[in-house]
Amino acid sequence: MLLFRWTIFLLLIAAGVSFAFYAGTGQARFKQFGLVVLKWTILAGLGFFGVLILERIA
């Protein structure tokens, strides 16, 4: 559980740094990378919490 939390946290930081690079340089590749990382981080988090909710129900 702790490992998953840290992974999510570090991925969110990576997306934030990527967006900061985009704001600083204006290169679209940083924005695209940040959006991809953010999308997969949110999907992984939703899946993880979905499993936790299903464990509580069952």
mmJSON file of the N, C-alpha and C atoms, coordinates in Angstrom:
{"data_MODEL":{"atom_site":{
"group_PDB":["ATOM","ATOM","ATOM","ATOM","ATOM","ATOM","ATOM","ATOM","ATOM","ATOM","ATOM","ATOM","ATOM","ATOM","ATOM","ATOM","ATOM","ATOM","ATOM","ATOM","ATOM","ATOM","ATOM","ATOM","ATOM","ATOM","ATOM","ATOM","ATOM","ATOM","ATOM","ATOM","ATOM","ATOM","ATOM","ATOM","ATOM","ATOM","ATOM","ATOM","ATOM","ATOM","ATOM","ATOM","ATOM","ATOM","ATOM","ATOM","ATOM","ATOM","ATOM","ATOM","ATOM","ATOM","ATOM","ATOM","ATOM","ATOM","ATOM","ATOM","ATOM","ATOM","ATOM","ATOM","ATOM","ATOM","ATOM","ATOM","ATOM","ATOM","ATOM","ATOM","ATOM","ATOM","ATOM","ATOM","ATOM","ATOM","ATOM","ATOM","ATOM","ATOM","ATOM","ATOM","ATOM","ATOM","ATOM","ATOM","ATOM","ATOM","ATOM","ATOM","ATOM","ATOM","ATOM","ATOM","ATOM","ATOM","ATOM","ATOM","ATOM","ATOM","ATOM","ATOM","ATOM","ATOM","ATOM","ATOM","ATOM","ATOM","ATOM","ATOM","ATOM","ATOM","ATOM","ATOM","ATOM","ATOM","ATOM","ATOM","ATOM","ATOM","ATOM","ATOM","ATOM","ATOM","ATOM","ATOM","ATOM","ATOM","ATOM","ATOM","ATOM","ATOM","ATOM","ATOM","ATOM","ATOM","ATOM","ATOM","ATOM","ATOM","ATOM","ATOM","ATOM","ATOM","ATOM","ATOM","ATOM","ATOM","ATOM","ATOM","ATOM","ATOM","ATOM","ATOM","ATOM","ATOM","ATOM","ATOM","ATOM","ATOM","ATOM","ATOM","ATOM","ATOM","ATOM","ATOM","ATOM","ATOM","ATOM","ATOM","ATOM","ATOM"],
"id":[1,2,3,4,5,6,7,8,9,10,11,12,13,14,15,16,17,18,19,20,21,22,23,24,25,26,27,28,29,30,31,32,33,34,35,36,37,38,39,40,41,42,43,44,45,46,47,48,49,50,51,52,53,54,55,56,57,58,59,60,61,62,63,64,65,66,67,68,69,70,71,72,73,74,75,76,77,78,79,80,81,82,83,84,85,86,87,88,89,90,91,92,93,94,95,96,97,98,99,100,101,102,103,104,105,106,107,108,109,110,111,112,113,114,115,116,117,118,119,120,121,122,123,124,125,126,127,128,129,130,131,132,133,134,135,136,137,138,139,140,141,142,143,144,145,146,147,148,149,150,151,152,153,154,155,156,157,158,159,160,161,162,163,164,165,166,167,168,169,170,171,172,173,174],
"type_symbol":["N","C","C","N","C","C","N","C","C","N","C","C","N","C","C","N","C","C","N","C","C","N","C","C","N","C","C","N","C","C","N","C","C","N","C","C","N","C","C","N","C","C","N","C","C","N","C","C","N","C","C","N","C","C","N","C","C","N","C","C","N","C","C","N","C","C","N","C","C","N","C","C","N","C","C","N","C","C","N","C","C","N","C","C","N","C","C","N","C","C","N","C","C","N","C","C","N","C","C","N","C","C","N","C","C","N","C","C","N","C","C","N","C","C","N","C","C","N","C","C","N","C","C","N","C","C","N","C","C","N","C","C","N","C","C","N","C","C","N","C","C","N","C","C","N","C","C","N","C","C","N","C","C","N","C","C","N","C","C","N","C","C","N","C","C","N","C","C","N","C","C","N","C","C"],
"label_atom_id":["N","CA","C","N","CA","C","N","CA","C","N","CA","C","N","CA","C","N","CA","C","N","CA","C","N","CA","C","N","CA","C","N","CA","C","N","CA","C","N","CA","C","N","CA","C","N","CA","C","N","CA","C","N","CA","C","N","CA","C","N","CA","C","N","CA","C","N","CA","C","N","CA","C","N","CA","C","N","CA","C","N","CA","C","N","CA","C","N","CA","C","N","CA","C","N","CA","C","N","CA","C","N","CA","C","N","CA","C","N","CA","C","N","CA","C","N","CA","C","N","CA","C","N","CA","C","N","CA","C","N","CA","C","N","CA","C","N","CA","C","N","CA","C","N","CA","C","N","CA","C","N","CA","C","N","CA","C","N","CA","C","N","CA","C","N","CA","C","N","CA","C","N","CA","C","N","CA","C","N","CA","C","N","CA","C","N","CA","C","N","CA","C","N","CA","C","N","CA","C","N","CA","C"],
"label_alt_id":[null,null,null,null,null,null,null,null,null,null,null,null,null,null,null,null,null,null,null,null,null,null,null,null,null,null,null,null,null,null,null,null,null,null,null,null,null,null,null,null,null,null,null,null,null,null,null,null,null,null,null,null,null,null,null,null,null,null,null,null,null,null,null,null,null,null,null,null,null,null,null,null,null,null,null,null,null,null,null,null,null,null,null,null,null,null,null,null,null,null,null,null,null,null,null,null,null,null,null,null,null,null,null,null,null,null,null,null,null,null,null,null,null,null,null,null,null,null,null,null,null,null,null,null,null,null,null,null,null,null,null,null,null,null,null,null,null,null,null,null,null,null,null,null,null,null,null,null,null,null,null,null,null,null,null,null,null,null,null,null,null,null,null,null,null,null,null,null,null,null,null,null,null,null],
"label_comp_id":["MET","MET","MET","LEU","LEU","LEU","LEU","LEU","LEU","PHE","PHE","PHE","ARG","ARG","ARG","TRP","TRP","TRP","THR","THR","THR","ILE","ILE","ILE","PHE","PHE","PHE","LEU","LEU","LEU","LEU","LEU","LEU","LEU","LEU","LEU","ILE","ILE","ILE","ALA","ALA","ALA","ALA","ALA","ALA","GLY","GLY","GLY","VAL","VAL","VAL","SER","SER","SER","PHE","PHE","PHE","ALA","ALA","ALA","PHE","PHE","PHE","TYR","TYR","TYR","ALA","ALA","ALA","GLY","GLY","GLY","THR","THR","THR","GLY","GLY","GLY","GLN","GLN","GLN","ALA","ALA","ALA","ARG","ARG","ARG","PHE","PHE","PHE","LYS","LYS","LYS","GLN","GLN","GLN","PHE","PHE","PHE","GLY","GLY","GLY","LEU","LEU","LEU","VAL","VAL","VAL","VAL","VAL","VAL","LEU","LEU","LEU","LYS","LYS","LYS","TRP","TRP","TRP","THR","THR","THR","ILE","ILE","ILE","LEU","LEU","LEU","ALA","ALA","ALA","GLY","GLY","GLY","LEU","LEU","LEU","GLY","GLY","GLY","PHE","PHE","PHE","PHE","PHE","PHE","GLY","GLY","GLY","VAL","VAL","VAL","LEU","LEU","LEU","ILE","ILE","ILE","LEU","LEU","LEU","GLU","GLU","GLU","ARG","ARG","ARG","ILE","ILE","ILE","ALA","ALA","ALA"],
"label_asym_id":["A","A","A","A","A","A","A","A","A","A","A","A","A","A","A","A","A","A","A","A","A","A","A","A","A","A","A","A","A","A","A","A","A","A","A","A","A","A","A","A","A","A","A","A","A","A","A","A","A","A","A","A","A","A","A","A","A","A","A","A","A","A","A","A","A","A","A","A","A","A","A","A","A","A","A","A","A","A","A","A","A","A","A","A","A","A","A","A","A","A","A","A","A","A","A","A","A","A","A","A","A","A","A","A","A","A","A","A","A","A","A","A","A","A","A","A","A","A","A","A","A","A","A","A","A","A","A","A","A","A","A","A","A","A","A","A","A","A","A","A","A","A","A","A","A","A","A","A","A","A","A","A","A","A","A","A","A","A","A","A","A","A","A","A","A","A","A","A","A","A","A","A","A","A"],
"label_entity_id":["1","1","1","1","1","1","1","1","1","1","1","1","1","1","1","1","1","1","1","1","1","1","1","1","1","1","1","1","1","1","1","1","1","1","1","1","1","1","1","1","1","1","1","1","1","1","1","1","1","1","1","1","1","1","1","1","1","1","1","1","1","1","1","1","1","1","1","1","1","1","1","1","1","1","1","1","1","1","1","1","1","1","1","1","1","1","1","1","1","1","1","1","1","1","1","1","1","1","1","1","1","1","1","1","1","1","1","1","1","1","1","1","1","1","1","1","1","1","1","1","1","1","1","1","1","1","1","1","1","1","1","1","1","1","1","1","1","1","1","1","1","1","1","1","1","1","1","1","1","1","1","1","1","1","1","1","1","1","1","1","1","1","1","1","1","1","1","1","1","1","1","1","1","1"],
"label_seq_id":[1,1,1,2,2,2,3,3,3,4,4,4,5,5,5,6,6,6,7,7,7,8,8,8,9,9,9,10,10,10,11,11,11,12,12,12,13,13,13,14,14,14,15,15,15,16,16,16,17,17,17,18,18,18,19,19,19,20,20,20,21,21,21,22,22,22,23,23,23,24,24,24,25,25,25,26,26,26,27,27,27,28,28,28,29,29,29,30,30,30,31,31,31,32,32,32,33,33,33,34,34,34,35,35,35,36,36,36,37,37,37,38,38,38,39,39,39,40,40,40,41,41,41,42,42,42,43,43,43,44,44,44,45,45,45,46,46,46,47,47,47,48,48,48,49,49,49,50,50,50,51,51,51,52,52,52,53,53,53,54,54,54,55,55,55,56,56,56,57,57,57,58,58,58],
"pdbx_PDB_ins_code":[null,null,null,null,null,null,null,null,null,null,null,null,null,null,null,null,null,null,null,null,null,null,null,null,null,null,null,null,null,null,null,null,null,null,null,null,null,null,null,null,null,null,null,null,null,null,null,null,null,null,null,null,null,null,null,null,null,null,null,null,null,null,null,null,null,null,null,null,null,null,null,null,null,null,null,null,null,null,null,null,null,null,null,null,null,null,null,null,null,null,null,null,null,null,null,null,null,null,null,null,null,null,null,null,null,null,null,null,null,null,null,null,null,null,null,null,null,null,null,null,null,null,null,null,null,null,null,null,null,null,null,null,null,null,null,null,null,null,null,null,null,null,null,null,null,null,null,null,null,null,null,null,null,null,null,null,null,null,null,null,null,null,null,null,null,null,null,null,null,null,null,null,null,null],
"Cartn_x":[0.829,0.0,0.88,1.891,2.776,3.543,3.96,4.684,3.805,2.539,1.631,1.422,1.285,1.108,2.313,3.512,4.716,4.843,4.465,4.519,3.593,2.372,1.41,1.943,2.475,3.012,4.154,5.075,6.215,5.78,4.782,4.28,3.597,2.867,2.246,3.304,4.383,5.479,6.118,6.303,6.894,6.015,4.696,3.793,3.891,3.959,4.089,5.382,6.474,7.761,7.7,7.056,6.926,6.123,5.048,4.263,5.061,5.899,6.754,7.766,8.342,9.249,8.515,7.268,6.481,6.259,5.927,5.702,6.985,8.121,9.375,9.921,9.737,10.345,9.352,8.096,7.09,7.107,7.911,7.974,6.801,6.062,4.835,5.099,6.302,6.574,6.512,6.848,6.755,5.296,4.452,3.024,2.421,2.765,2.225,2.67,3.941,4.435,3.729,3.554,2.873,1.437,0.747,-0.635,-0.728,0.205,0.206,0.469,1.456,1.765,0.591,-0.017,-1.16,-2.341,-2.614,-3.737,-3.555,-2.385,-2.162,-2.08,-1.62,-1.6,-3.017,-3.878,-5.275,-5.976,-5.756,-6.376,-5.895,-4.604,-4.074,-4.655,-4.759,-5.341,-6.799,-7.559,-8.966,-9.098,-8.245,-8.261,-7.917,-6.909,-6.503,-7.624,-8.232,-9.302,-10.556,-10.758,-11.868,-11.707,-10.499,-10.225,-10.447,-10.012,-10.232,-11.715,-12.491,-13.935,-14.597,-14.199,-14.766,-14.395,-13.212,-12.844,-13.709,-14.047,-14.909,-16.332,-16.824,-18.186,-18.307,-17.317,-17.389,-16.987],
"Cartn_y":[-1.187,0.0,1.26,1.262,2.417,2.603,1.487,1.556,2.168,1.796,2.341,3.84,4.25,5.684,6.493,5.994,6.697,6.733,5.639,5.608,6.655,6.725,7.725,9.133,9.35,10.661,11.07,10.154,10.474,10.697,9.95,10.167,11.527,11.933,13.255,14.362,14.149,15.118,15.178,14.014,13.98,14.742,14.581,15.321,16.817,17.202,18.615,19.226,18.488,18.98,19.122,18.162,18.239,19.473,19.771,20.964,22.239,22.198,23.356,23.575,22.488,22.606,23.16,22.729,23.25,24.752,25.176,26.602,27.402,26.79,27.504,27.544,26.453,26.376,26.566,26.224,26.321,25.144,24.119,22.948,22.02,21.689,20.912,19.486,18.96,17.575,17.414,18.456,18.372,18.335,19.12,19.105,17.752,17.202,15.908,14.805,14.811,13.823,13.959,15.182,15.411,14.929,15.164,14.698,13.179,12.53,11.062,10.487,11.028,10.549,10.795,11.963,12.293,11.38,11.11,10.23,8.836,8.247,6.893,6.839,7.895,7.94,7.964,8.758,8.824,7.494,6.875,5.583,4.506,4.493,3.522,3.764,5.021,5.347,4.941,5.191,4.779,3.265,2.564,1.102,0.597,1.191,0.785,1.013,2.195,2.464,1.662,1.332,0.449,-0.924,-1.44,-2.738,-2.652,-1.557,-1.406,-1.357,-0.655,-0.562,-1.925,-2.656,-3.986,-4.946,-4.82,-5.652,-5.341,-4.086,-3.71,-4.239,-4.23,-4.673,-6.186,-6.915,-8.384,-8.949],
"Cartn_z":[0.0,0.0,0.0,0.846,0.927,-0.381,-0.975,-2.242,-3.33,-3.366,-4.372,-4.161,-2.917,-2.634,-3.092,-2.805,-3.221,-4.737,-5.386,-6.851,-7.441,-6.948,-7.424,-7.165,-5.976,-5.616,-6.55,-6.814,-7.674,-9.12,-9.584,-10.938,-11.061,-10.03,-10.052,-10.04,-9.297,-9.304,-10.683,-11.326,-12.668,-13.656,-13.555,-14.435,-14.156,-12.896,-12.546,-13.05,-12.934,-13.439,-14.956,-15.605,-17.055,-17.472,-16.758,-17.063,-16.775,-15.749,-15.453,-16.574,-17.098,-18.242,-19.453,-19.64,-20.765,-20.599,-19.382,-19.131,-19.332,-18.989,-19.124,-20.542,-21.289,-22.62,-23.756,-23.534,-24.584,-25.552,-25.263,-26.137,-25.838,-26.884,-26.719,-26.254,-26.464,-26.059,-24.546,-23.788,-22.332,-21.886,-22.536,-22.205,-22.536,-23.684,-24.092,-23.12,-22.742,-21.798,-20.447,-19.975,-18.706,-18.729,-19.841,-19.951,-19.977,-20.653,-20.696,-19.31,-18.611,-17.266,-16.328,-16.418,-15.571,-15.853,-17.125,-17.488,-16.908,-17.086,-16.599,-15.087,-14.457,-12.996,-12.448,-13.046,-12.597,-12.832,-13.985,-14.256,-13.287,-12.979,-12.024,-10.63,-10.236,-8.934,-8.839,-9.896,-9.894,-9.823,-10.545,-10.481,-9.091,-8.477,-7.134,-6.121,-6.166,-5.211,-5.526,-6.804,-7.166,-6.535,-6.562,-5.918,-4.414,-3.798,-2.367,-2.011,-2.83,-2.588,-2.763,-3.794,-4.013,-2.894,-2.311,-1.165,0.04,0.238,1.371,1.192,-0.054,-0.321,-0.13,-0.633,-0.594,0.739],
"occupancy":[1.0,1.0,1.0,1.0,1.0,1.0,1.0,1.0,1.0,1.0,1.0,1.0,1.0,1.0,1.0,1.0,1.0,1.0,1.0,1.0,1.0,1.0,1.0,1.0,1.0,1.0,1.0,1.0,1.0,1.0,1.0,1.0,1.0,1.0,1.0,1.0,1.0,1.0,1.0,1.0,1.0,1.0,1.0,1.0,1.0,1.0,1.0,1.0,1.0,1.0,1.0,1.0,1.0,1.0,1.0,1.0,1.0,1.0,1.0,1.0,1.0,1.0,1.0,1.0,1.0,1.0,1.0,1.0,1.0,1.0,1.0,1.0,1.0,1.0,1.0,1.0,1.0,1.0,1.0,1.0,1.0,1.0,1.0,1.0,1.0,1.0,1.0,1.0,1.0,1.0,1.0,1.0,1.0,1.0,1.0,1.0,1.0,1.0,1.0,1.0,1.0,1.0,1.0,1.0,1.0,1.0,1.0,1.0,1.0,1.0,1.0,1.0,1.0,1.0,1.0,1.0,1.0,1.0,1.0,1.0,1.0,1.0,1.0,1.0,1.0,1.0,1.0,1.0,1.0,1.0,1.0,1.0,1.0,1.0,1.0,1.0,1.0,1.0,1.0,1.0,1.0,1.0,1.0,1.0,1.0,1.0,1.0,1.0,1.0,1.0,1.0,1.0,1.0,1.0,1.0,1.0,1.0,1.0,1.0,1.0,1.0,1.0,1.0,1.0,1.0,1.0,1.0,1.0,1.0,1.0,1.0,1.0,1.0,1.0],
"B_iso_or_equiv":[0.0,0.0,0.0,0.0,0.0,0.0,0.0,0.0,0.0,0.0,0.0,0.0,0.0,0.0,0.0,0.0,0.0,0.0,0.0,0.0,0.0,0.0,0.0,0.0,0.0,0.0,0.0,0.0,0.0,0.0,0.0,0.0,0.0,0.0,0.0,0.0,0.0,0.0,0.0,0.0,0.0,0.0,0.0,0.0,0.0,0.0,0.0,0.0,0.0,0.0,0.0,0.0,0.0,0.0,0.0,0.0,0.0,0.0,0.0,0.0,0.0,0.0,0.0,0.0,0.0,0.0,0.0,0.0,0.0,0.0,0.0,0.0,0.0,0.0,0.0,0.0,0.0,0.0,0.0,0.0,0.0,0.0,0.0,0.0,0.0,0.0,0.0,0.0,0.0,0.0,0.0,0.0,0.0,0.0,0.0,0.0,0.0,0.0,0.0,0.0,0.0,0.0,0.0,0.0,0.0,0.0,0.0,0.0,0.0,0.0,0.0,0.0,0.0,0.0,0.0,0.0,0.0,0.0,0.0,0.0,0.0,0.0,0.0,0.0,0.0,0.0,0.0,0.0,0.0,0.0,0.0,0.0,0.0,0.0,0.0,0.0,0.0,0.0,0.0,0.0,0.0,0.0,0.0,0.0,0.0,0.0,0.0,0.0,0.0,0.0,0.0,0.0,0.0,0.0,0.0,0.0,0.0,0.0,0.0,0.0,0.0,0.0,0.0,0.0,0.0,0.0,0.0,0.0,0.0,0.0,0.0,0.0,0.0,0.0],
"pdbx_formal_charge":[null,null,null,null,null,null,null,null,null,null,null,null,null,null,null,null,null,null,null,null,null,null,null,null,null,null,null,null,null,null,null,null,null,null,null,null,null,null,null,null,null,null,null,null,null,null,null,null,null,null,null,null,null,null,null,null,null,null,null,null,null,null,null,null,null,null,null,null,null,null,null,null,null,null,null,null,null,null,null,null,null,null,null,null,null,null,null,null,null,null,null,null,null,null,null,null,null,null,null,null,null,null,null,null,null,null,null,null,null,null,null,null,null,null,null,null,null,null,null,null,null,null,null,null,null,null,null,null,null,null,null,null,null,null,null,null,null,null,null,null,null,null,null,null,null,null,null,null,null,null,null,null,null,null,null,null,null,null,null,null,null,null,null,null,null,null,null,null,null,null,null,null,null,null],
"auth_seq_id":[1,1,1,2,2,2,3,3,3,4,4,4,5,5,5,6,6,6,7,7,7,8,8,8,9,9,9,10,10,10,11,11,11,12,12,12,13,13,13,14,14,14,15,15,15,16,16,16,17,17,17,18,18,18,19,19,19,20,20,20,21,21,21,22,22,22,23,23,23,24,24,24,25,25,25,26,26,26,27,27,27,28,28,28,29,29,29,30,30,30,31,31,31,32,32,32,33,33,33,34,34,34,35,35,35,36,36,36,37,37,37,38,38,38,39,39,39,40,40,40,41,41,41,42,42,42,43,43,43,44,44,44,45,45,45,46,46,46,47,47,47,48,48,48,49,49,49,50,50,50,51,51,51,52,52,52,53,53,53,54,54,54,55,55,55,56,56,56,57,57,57,58,58,58],
"auth_comp_id":["MET","MET","MET","LEU","LEU","LEU","LEU","LEU","LEU","PHE","PHE","PHE","ARG","ARG","ARG","TRP","TRP","TRP","THR","THR","THR","ILE","ILE","ILE","PHE","PHE","PHE","LEU","LEU","LEU","LEU","LEU","LEU","LEU","LEU","LEU","ILE","ILE","ILE","ALA","ALA","ALA","ALA","ALA","ALA","GLY","GLY","GLY","VAL","VAL","VAL","SER","SER","SER","PHE","PHE","PHE","ALA","ALA","ALA","PHE","PHE","PHE","TYR","TYR","TYR","ALA","ALA","ALA","GLY","GLY","GLY","THR","THR","THR","GLY","GLY","GLY","GLN","GLN","GLN","ALA","ALA","ALA","ARG","ARG","ARG","PHE","PHE","PHE","LYS","LYS","LYS","GLN","GLN","GLN","PHE","PHE","PHE","GLY","GLY","GLY","LEU","LEU","LEU","VAL","VAL","VAL","VAL","VAL","VAL","LEU","LEU","LEU","LYS","LYS","LYS","TRP","TRP","TRP","THR","THR","THR","ILE","ILE","ILE","LEU","LEU","LEU","ALA","ALA","ALA","GLY","GLY","GLY","LEU","LEU","LEU","GLY","GLY","GLY","PHE","PHE","PHE","PHE","PHE","PHE","GLY","GLY","GLY","VAL","VAL","VAL","LEU","LEU","LEU","ILE","ILE","ILE","LEU","LEU","LEU","GLU","GLU","GLU","ARG","ARG","ARG","ILE","ILE","ILE","ALA","ALA","ALA"],
"auth_asym_id":["A","A","A","A","A","A","A","A","A","A","A","A","A","A","A","A","A","A","A","A","A","A","A","A","A","A","A","A","A","A","A","A","A","A","A","A","A","A","A","A","A","A","A","A","A","A","A","A","A","A","A","A","A","A","A","A","A","A","A","A","A","A","A","A","A","A","A","A","A","A","A","A","A","A","A","A","A","A","A","A","A","A","A","A","A","A","A","A","A","A","A","A","A","A","A","A","A","A","A","A","A","A","A","A","A","A","A","A","A","A","A","A","A","A","A","A","A","A","A","A","A","A","A","A","A","A","A","A","A","A","A","A","A","A","A","A","A","A","A","A","A","A","A","A","A","A","A","A","A","A","A","A","A","A","A","A","A","A","A","A","A","A","A","A","A","A","A","A","A","A","A","A","A","A"],
"auth_atom_id":["N","CA","C","N","CA","C","N","CA","C","N","CA","C","N","CA","C","N","CA","C","N","CA","C","N","CA","C","N","CA","C","N","CA","C","N","CA","C","N","CA","C","N","CA","C","N","CA","C","N","CA","C","N","CA","C","N","CA","C","N","CA","C","N","CA","C","N","CA","C","N","CA","C","N","CA","C","N","CA","C","N","CA","C","N","CA","C","N","CA","C","N","CA","C","N","CA","C","N","CA","C","N","CA","C","N","CA","C","N","CA","C","N","CA","C","N","CA","C","N","CA","C","N","CA","C","N","CA","C","N","CA","C","N","CA","C","N","CA","C","N","CA","C","N","CA","C","N","CA","C","N","CA","C","N","CA","C","N","CA","C","N","CA","C","N","CA","C","N","CA","C","N","CA","C","N","CA","C","N","CA","C","N","CA","C","N","CA","C","N","CA","C","N","CA","C","N","CA","C","N","CA","C"],
"pdbx_PDB_model_num":[1,1,1,1,1,1,1,1,1,1,1,1,1,1,1,1,1,1,1,1,1,1,1,1,1,1,1,1,1,1,1,1,1,1,1,1,1,1,1,1,1,1,1,1,1,1,1,1,1,1,1,1,1,1,1,1,1,1,1,1,1,1,1,1,1,1,1,1,1,1,1,1,1,1,1,1,1,1,1,1,1,1,1,1,1,1,1,1,1,1,1,1,1,1,1,1,1,1,1,1,1,1,1,1,1,1,1,1,1,1,1,1,1,1,1,1,1,1,1,1,1,1,1,1,1,1,1,1,1,1,1,1,1,1,1,1,1,1,1,1,1,1,1,1,1,1,1,1,1,1,1,1,1,1,1,1,1,1,1,1,1,1,1,1,1,1,1,1,1,1,1,1,1,1]
}}}
